[in-house]
Amino acid sequence: MDIIIITGIIVLGLDVHNIGSVADINPILTSKLLINTDSEQEGEICIGCAGGINFETTLDVNWQATDANQQAVDIALTGLSGGHSGVDIHLGRGNANKLLARLLAQLSALEFNIAALRGGSLRNAIPREAYATLMLDKQQLTTLQQLGQDYLATLKQEFGQLEPNINLTIQPGERPAQQLSKASSIQVIHWLNSAPNGVISMSQQVSGVVESSLNLGIVTLNEQGLTLTFLIRSLSESTKAQVVSLLVSHSELVGAQYSTDGDYPGWTPAPTSPLLKTVMDNYQRLFADKPKTMVIHAGLECGLFKKFYPDMDMVSFGPTIVSPHSPDERVNIKSVLRYWQLLIATIKNIE
């Protein structure tokens, strides 16, 4: 029997993100079986995954010239663990964008304007770093630095060993040509600080699995405005739509422009799958151990194929990958061999 093996989003030269209908791929794909090798923990067989959608929203801002009497101050929040915005979202790690917004909201006793603001680099990665430049009276610099050290101490106490390398630096910087108006600075702080992030709901069908979440992955401030980029994930299409609605309301309250793209479906578990039984039997025979079955709160290519081939039987397994979507990403070499042995054995034993 024919079987499809996929390791990424492109299979047979076909970009599944651009598929318009079943007719677009039916002449090419005839197999009834699919093995996805994008899972990240050897010894676990994935039988379901979350769908997702990107959400981007931009708030208009007003710029004005900086004053020569003002002091530019650079703030850097760094050293966070980051991680995968799906499989790590429930671990409680700090989101640098949200933690920086929290600091700015706590500085209401100071008079300052925002001159620069940025954080994160990928929509699907929990932000590890965020930066801001503030313009304020030179006499307030010492107060700002003290408030910053107090805030850092609070974060270290709250996160403990979860974020052992978190750091906050506040130091004088080069004066930029422009800054946000006072009104825009206040609106930006409140809007960013109130932006939802993290786990929204837990699955009622699969114990211990996140049902829906969102990650505020990227924050950028430029001439066009303040842009927030989120990745929403959900095991359910209805709860995914609910989280989109949440961000729409957040945008509408301040008149921000918003859009969505990259919508992809989830993959509903099939515990009685014949292919799953074959994989599990081969795993036990090879390694004298019973693998776990699991549902992942992340996107796998299986959901995209399942949308157009609802009768296709599929599983996902792979080697152990640590800290995916971060600079610390690495693979366990021994697990690659076990994964390869399981893949070959499964293909040989397909009935």
C-alpha positions as semicolon CSV with decimal commas, in nm:
position;residue;x (nm);y (nm);z (nm)
1;M;0,000;0,000;0,000
2;D;0,119;0,354;-0,078
3;I;0,223;0,565;0,219
4;I;0,311;0,933;0,247
5;I;0,595;1,041;0,475
6;I;0,619;1,413;0,549
7;T;0,889;1,598;0,741
8;G;0,780;1,955;0,663
9;I;0,512;2,164;0,502
10;I;0,622;2,083;0,146
11;V;0,551;1,732;0,011
12;L;0,604;1,625;-0,346
13;G;0,677;1,988;-0,436
14;L;0,326;2,090;-0,325
15;D;0,266;2,388;-0,096
16;V;-0,032;2,277;0,111
17;H;-0,093;2,629;0,244
18;N;-0,206;2,728;-0,106
19;I;-0,438;2,434;-0,172
20;G;-0,781;2,559;-0,270
21;S;-0,982;2,237;-0,290
22;V;-0,957;1,859;-0,284
23;A;-0,945;1,864;-0,662
24;D;-0,611;2,047;-0,646
25;I;-0,433;1,752;-0,489
26;N;-0,643;1,443;-0,555
27;P;-0,461;1,367;-0,882
28;I;-0,130;1,367;-0,694
29;L;-0,199;1,207;-0,357
30;T;-0,362;0,863;-0,364
31;S;-0,225;0,706;-0,046
32;K;-0,457;0,623;0,243
33;L;-0,172;0,638;0,498
34;L;0,043;0,926;0,619
35;I;0,339;0,932;0,861
36;N;0,441;1,275;0,985
37;T;0,790;1,299;1,141
38;D;0,754;1,642;1,297
39;S;0,686;1,533;1,657
40;E;0,952;1,627;1,911
41;Q;0,965;1,357;2,179
42;E;1,090;1,008;2,099
43;G;0,872;0,747;2,267
44;E;0,553;0,947;2,211
45;I;0,315;0,887;1,921
46;C;0,110;1,191;1,834
47;I;-0,253;1,130;1,729
48;G;-0,389;1,486;1,727
49;C;-0,283;1,850;1,715
50;A;-0,407;2,206;1,739
51;G;-0,501;2,429;1,451
52;G;-0,390;2,790;1,437
53;I;-0,427;3,135;1,288
54;N;-0,213;3,450;1,279
55;F;-0,358;3,778;1,406
56;E;-0,193;4,115;1,347
57;T;-0,319;4,446;1,477
58;T;-0,182;4,801;1,437
59;L;-0,258;5,105;1,651
60;D;-0,208;5,450;1,501
61;V;0,031;5,673;1,697
62;N;0,137;6,037;1,695
63;W;0,504;6,132;1,673
64;Q;0,672;6,455;1,778
65;A;1,026;6,590;1,798
66;T;1,239;6,517;2,102
67;D;1,366;6,795;2,326
68;A;1,738;6,863;2,375
69;N;1,675;6,887;2,749
70;Q;1,536;6,535;2,764
71;Q;1,738;6,227;2,856
72;A;1,712;5,916;2,638
73;V;1,706;5,595;2,843
74;D;1,740;5,247;2,695
75;I;1,562;4,960;2,868
76;A;1,647;4,598;2,787
77;L;1,461;4,300;2,930
78;T;1,662;3,989;2,839
79;G;1,762;3,639;2,946
80;L;1,421;3,473;2,935
81;S;1,387;3,108;2,839
82;G;1,142;3,157;2,551
83;G;1,038;2,837;2,379
84;H;0,772;2,696;2,149
85;S;0,448;2,891;2,168
86;G;0,248;2,568;2,153
87;V;0,416;2,290;2,348
88;D;0,571;2,528;2,606
89;I;0,285;2,775;2,650
90;H;0,152;2,602;2,965
91;L;0,487;2,611;3,148
92;G;0,441;2,967;3,273
93;R;0,757;3,108;3,119
94;G;0,782;3,485;3,091
95;N;0,679;3,664;2,773
96;A;0,927;3,952;2,735
97;N;0,674;4,171;2,553
98;K;0,421;4,140;2,832
99;L;0,676;4,183;3,111
100;L;0,812;4,501;2,954
101;A;0,457;4,636;2,917
102;R;0,398;4,561;3,284
103;L;0,706;4,762;3,379
104;L;0,602;5,061;3,167
105;A;0,256;5,054;3,325
106;Q;0,415;5,066;3,670
107;L;0,612;5,382;3,588
108;S;0,311;5,611;3,602
109;A;0,479;5,820;3,873
110;L;0,735;5,936;3,612
111;E;0,682;6,173;3,323
112;F;0,814;6,013;3,004
113;N;0,742;5,953;2,637
114;I;0,818;5,638;2,440
115;A;1,071;5,677;2,159
116;A;1,125;5,310;2,066
117;L;0,963;4,978;2,147
118;R;1,025;4,629;2,012
119;G;1,023;4,269;2,127
120;G;1,022;3,913;2,000
121;S;1,117;3,786;1,654
122;L;0,877;3,502;1,565
123;R;0,502;3,468;1,605
124;N;0,542;3,102;1,710
125;A;0,816;3,158;1,969
126;I;0,767;3,291;2,323
127;P;0,963;3,621;2,324
128;R;1,293;3,608;2,510
129;E;1,384;3,978;2,481
130;A;1,212;4,317;2,460
131;Y;1,348;4,671;2,439
132;A;1,228;5,028;2,486
133;T;1,372;5,377;2,472
134;L;1,211;5,641;2,692
135;M;1,253;6,019;2,690
136;L;1,235;6,186;3,030
137;D;1,376;6,460;3,249
138;K;1,743;6,391;3,331
139;Q;1,672;6,423;3,702
140;Q;1,441;6,120;3,683
141;L;1,705;5,877;3,558
142;T;1,813;5,762;3,906
143;T;1,453;5,708;4,012
144;L;1,384;5,508;3,697
145;Q;1,687;5,288;3,753
146;Q;1,584;5,219;4,112
147;L;1,230;5,131;4,007
148;G;1,378;4,901;3,746
149;Q;1,591;4,716;4,000
150;D;1,289;4,677;4,227
151;Y;1,092;4,535;3,935
152;L;1,369;4,291;3,847
153;A;1,377;4,168;4,206
154;T;1,000;4,113;4,188
155;L;1,032;3,912;3,867
156;K;1,310;3,697;4,011
157;Q;1,092;3,622;4,311
158;E;0,783;3,546;4,102
159;F;0,953;3,324;3,845
160;G;1,214;3,164;4,069
161;Q;1,402;2,887;3,889
162;L;1,164;2,904;3,594
163;E;1,353;3,208;3,461
164;P;1,695;3,197;3,632
165;N;1,868;3,424;3,377
166;I;1,616;3,705;3,353
167;N;1,781;4,046;3,347
168;L;1,681;4,412;3,318
169;T;1,917;4,694;3,229
170;I;1,836;5,066;3,228
171;Q;2,102;5,305;3,103
172;P;2,141;5,640;2,924
173;G;2,117;5,622;2,544
174;E;2,156;5,834;2,231
175;R;1,877;6,088;2,187
176;P;1,657;5,997;1,886
177;A;1,497;6,257;1,661
178;Q;1,139;6,178;1,756
179;Q;0,919;6,033;2,026
180;L;0,554;5,949;2,075
181;S;0,330;6,220;2,209
182;K;0,232;6,189;2,573
183;A;-0,120;6,077;2,479
184;S;0,012;5,812;2,238
185;S;0,264;5,688;2,492
186;I;-0,011;5,636;2,749
187;Q;-0,238;5,462;2,498
188;V;0,041;5,235;2,377
189;I;0,125;5,130;2,734
190;H;-0,233;5,053;2,830
191;W;-0,307;4,872;2,504
192;L;0,005;4,655;2,522
193;N;-0,037;4,587;2,893
194;S;-0,398;4,473;2,842
195;A;-0,322;4,249;2,543
196;P;-0,421;3,888;2,620
197;N;-0,149;3,623;2,614
198;G;-0,094;3,264;2,720
199;V;-0,332;2,976;2,797
200;I;-0,699;3,059;2,742
201;S;-0,861;2,722;2,812
202;M;-0,778;2,358;2,887
203;S;-0,921;2,064;2,694
204;Q;-1,227;1,894;2,841
205;Q;-1,163;1,584;2,625
206;V;-0,790;1,525;2,680
207;S;-0,672;1,569;3,039
208;G;-0,377;1,801;3,092
209;V;-0,374;1,932;2,734
210;V;-0,418;2,301;2,649
211;E;-0,724;2,357;2,430
212;S;-0,668;2,719;2,324
213;S;-0,392;2,975;2,367
214;L;-0,235;3,277;2,207
215;N;0,119;3,408;2,195
216;L;0,207;3,777;2,164
217;G;0,516;3,694;1,962
218;I;0,624;4,024;1,805
219;V;0,591;4,391;1,899
220;T;0,712;4,663;1,661
221;L;0,683;5,041;1,673
222;N;0,745;5,250;1,361
223;E;0,596;5,533;1,154
224;Q;0,291;5,321;1,072
225;G;0,210;5,260;1,439
226;L;0,243;4,997;1,708
227;T;0,195;4,647;1,564
228;L;0,122;4,338;1,772
229;T;0,159;3,995;1,608
230;F;-0,012;3,696;1,771
231;L;-0,033;3,326;1,695
232;I;-0,356;3,165;1,813
233;R;-0,371;2,789;1,863
234;S;-0,670;2,568;1,943
235;L;-0,783;2,206;1,931
236;S;-1,131;2,336;1,850
237;E;-1,240;2,554;1,559
238;S;-1,505;2,719;1,778
239;T;-1,261;2,817;2,054
240;K;-1,013;2,936;1,792
241;A;-1,284;3,168;1,661
242;Q;-1,354;3,282;2,017
243;V;-0,991;3,385;2,070
244;V;-0,994;3,571;1,738
245;S;-1,307;3,751;1,863
246;L;-1,122;3,841;2,184
247;L;-0,843;4,011;1,985
248;V;-1,093;4,181;1,756
249;S;-1,258;4,339;2,060
250;H;-0,918;4,442;2,198
251;S;-0,843;4,614;1,867
252;E;-1,186;4,772;1,822
253;L;-1,170;4,939;2,165
254;V;-0,887;5,166;2,043
255;G;-0,972;5,177;1,673
256;A;-0,675;4,963;1,571
257;Q;-0,659;4,800;1,228
258;Y;-0,640;4,421;1,230
259;S;-0,616;4,122;0,997
260;T;-0,580;3,744;1,008
261;D;-0,397;3,500;0,784
262;G;-0,241;3,154;0,779
263;D;-0,551;2,981;0,913
264;Y;-0,495;2,606;0,936
265;P;-0,708;2,327;1,087
266;G;-0,637;2,096;1,375
267;W;-0,624;1,716;1,367
268;T;-0,889;1,527;1,565
269;P;-0,752;1,217;1,745
270;A;-0,844;0,868;1,618
271;P;-0,742;0,628;1,901
272;T;-0,856;0,319;1,705
273;S;-0,638;0,397;1,401
274;P;-0,492;0,081;1,237
275;L;-0,174;0,272;1,150
276;L;-0,139;0,375;1,514
277;K;-0,166;0,010;1,621
278;T;0,106;-0,087;1,373
279;V;0,341;0,183;1,502
280;M;0,280;0,093;1,866
281;D;0,326;-0,281;1,805
282;N;0,656;-0,217;1,625
283;Y;0,778;0,015;1,900
284;Q;0,712;-0,248;2,167
285;R;0,882;-0,519;1,960
286;L;1,190;-0,303;1,889
287;F;1,242;-0,141;2,228
288;A;1,053;-0,362;2,475
289;D;0,860;-0,063;2,596
290;K;0,514;0,079;2,537
291;P;0,508;0,424;2,374
292;K;0,275;0,698;2,492
293;T;0,002;0,843;2,276
294;M;-0,050;1,216;2,301
295;V;-0,221;1,520;2,155
296;I;0,005;1,819;2,094
297;H;-0,089;2,185;2,137
298;A;0,097;2,282;1,824
299;G;0,041;2,267;1,451
300;L;0,135;1,960;1,250
301;E;0,102;1,907;0,877
302;C;-0,147;1,628;0,953
303;G;-0,426;1,880;1,013
304;L;-0,377;2,033;0,669
305;F;-0,392;1,696;0,494
306;K;-0,682;1,575;0,708
307;K;-0,888;1,873;0,593
308;F;-0,877;1,748;0,233
309;Y;-0,845;1,375;0,304
310;P;-1,073;1,303;0,601
311;D;-1,037;0,925;0,553
312;M;-0,656;0,926;0,548
313;D;-0,508;0,731;0,841
314;M;-0,215;0,917;0,999
315;V;0,027;0,929;1,292
316;S;0,319;1,150;1,388
317;F;0,643;1,057;1,563
318;G;1,003;1,175;1,561
319;P;1,329;1,214;1,753
320;T;1,361;1,419;2,071
321;I;1,409;1,791;2,002
322;V;1,484;2,026;2,291
323;S;1,395;2,400;2,298
324;P;1,240;2,416;1,948
325;H;1,202;2,760;1,789
326;S;1,476;2,910;2,002
327;P;1,855;2,961;1,970
328;D;1,897;2,666;2,209
329;E;1,724;2,417;1,975
330;R;1,902;2,082;1,959
331;V;1,827;1,716;1,884
332;N;1,909;1,407;2,089
333;I;2,134;1,198;1,861
334;K;2,047;0,860;2,017
335;S;1,677;0,931;1,969
336;V;1,734;0,984;1,595
337;L;1,848;0,621;1,561
338;R;1,543;0,489;1,750
339;Y;1,313;0,707;1,541
340;W;1,473;0,579;1,219
341;Q;1,445;0,215;1,328
342;L;1,076;0,266;1,410
343;L;1,008;0,438;1,078
344;I;1,171;0,158;0,873
345;A;0,997;-0,115;1,075
346;T;0,658;0,054;1,034
347;I;0,696;0,085;0,658
348;K;0,797;-0,281;0,630
349;N;0,499;-0,396;0,836
350;I;0,223;-0,196;0,672
351;E;-0,054;-0,437;0,581
